[in-house]
Amino acid sequence: MITPVKFNRYAPQVLDQLGKSGAFLTVRKGEAVNTMTIGWGSVGRVWSLPVFTILVRHNRYTYQIIKDGGTFGVSLPLDASLDKELEYCGSKSGRDVNKERECPLRLLPAQVIDSPVVGGCRLYYECEIIYSQSMALEALKQDIREQRYAKEPPHTLFYGKIVACYLGTGEVESRE
Ligand SMILES: Cc1cc2nc3c(=O)[nH]c(=O)nc-3n(C[C@H](O)[C@H](O)[C@H](O)COP(=O)(O)O)c2cc1C
């Protein structure tokens, strides 16, 4: 059953989950669908809109899809029940494996957007990309640049307007 909730209702739980085992980011362009794990991101207001911000590194297969796609889904378990799946989606690439089949993941159609979401999660965000910007590394504080980007390519920041936010099965409070 799906219960709509205000986008910021569970913001502390979202930030906790991102900082622990992460969240599922699912994207789609035509036939291509892929899910990867994200740990960097936030829920907030930008341009007076509810926005989920994510960072996707340019060497991810997900990047190949999202850069031309218009939407993304974020699925959050809010507990440890899908930690194994989050680990899998955060270590394997959709270039090499079909994660939906091999992990496996139960992908479900979203309510509003094209990209699906991952079944079995407690909280969902459906987002429409309203702004994206490849990082200007020269603008980043030097110590972070050296630590995070000396050996790996930059991220693109995607700002997704939250067009739907809802609970999956069960209540979040009962799991705290
Ligand atoms: C807990 C966790 C958090 C992660 N957070 C991010 C992130 O915010 N951005 C990113 O680009 N990669 C992140 N990654 C790495 C990607 O999930 C990983 O490289 C993945 O295999 C990419 O899959 P893909 O090639 O199918 O897109 C994270 C990995 C883990 C395990």
The ligand as a MOL file (V3000), in Angstrom:
LIG
                    3D

  0  0  0     0  0            999 V3000
M  V30 BEGIN CTAB
M  V30 COUNTS 31 33 0 0 0
M  V30 BEGIN ATOM
M  V30 1 C 27.1990 3.0070 0.3060 0
M  V30 2 C 27.5920 3.4530 -1.0870 0
M  V30 3 C 27.3430 4.7690 -1.4640 0
M  V30 4 C 27.6890 5.2200 -2.7490 0
M  V30 5 N 27.4060 6.5160 -3.1180 0
M  V30 6 C 27.6700 6.9510 -4.3690 0
M  V30 7 C 27.2930 8.2670 -4.7810 0
M  V30 8 O 26.6620 9.0450 -4.0380 0
M  V30 9 N 27.6250 8.6550 -6.0500 0
M  V30 10 C 28.2980 7.8400 -6.9200 0
M  V30 11 O 28.5810 8.2500 -8.0510 0
M  V30 12 N 28.6690 6.5670 -6.5460 0
M  V30 13 C 28.3350 6.1080 -5.3140 0
M  V30 14 N 28.6480 4.8200 -4.9370 0
M  V30 15 C 29.3260 3.9310 -5.8990 0
M  V30 16 C 28.3760 3.3210 -6.9240 0
M  V30 17 O 27.1790 2.8360 -6.3210 0
M  V30 18 C 29.0920 2.1280 -7.6300 0
M  V30 19 O 30.2320 2.6100 -8.2960 0
M  V30 20 C 28.1900 1.3490 -8.5570 0
M  V30 21 O 28.8070 0.1020 -8.8290 0
M  V30 22 C 27.9070 2.0670 -9.8660 0
M  V30 23 O 27.0450 1.2670 -10.6310 0
M  V30 24 P 26.7750 1.4800 -12.1810 0
M  V30 25 O 28.0940 1.3990 -12.9110 0
M  V30 26 O 25.8430 0.3570 -12.5360 0
M  V30 27 O 26.1300 2.8260 -12.3280 0
M  V30 28 C 28.3170 4.3350 -3.6710 0
M  V30 29 C 28.5820 3.0080 -3.2740 0
M  V30 30 C 28.2160 2.5760 -2.0080 0
M  V30 31 C 28.4910 1.1430 -1.6040 0
M  V30 END ATOM
M  V30 BEGIN BOND
M  V30 1 1 1 2
M  V30 2 1 2 3
M  V30 3 2 2 30
M  V30 4 2 3 4
M  V30 5 1 4 5
M  V30 6 1 4 28
M  V30 7 2 5 6
M  V30 8 1 6 7
M  V30 9 1 6 13
M  V30 10 2 7 8
M  V30 11 1 7 9
M  V30 12 1 9 10
M  V30 13 2 10 11
M  V30 14 1 10 12
M  V30 15 2 12 13
M  V30 16 1 13 14
M  V30 17 1 14 15
M  V30 18 1 14 28
M  V30 19 1 15 16
M  V30 20 1 16 17
M  V30 21 1 16 18
M  V30 22 1 18 19
M  V30 23 1 18 20
M  V30 24 1 20 21
M  V30 25 1 20 22
M  V30 26 1 22 23
M  V30 27 1 23 24
M  V30 28 2 24 25
M  V30 29 1 24 26
M  V30 30 1 24 27
M  V30 31 2 28 29
M  V30 32 1 29 30
M  V30 33 1 30 31
M  V30 END BOND
M  V30 END CTAB
M  END
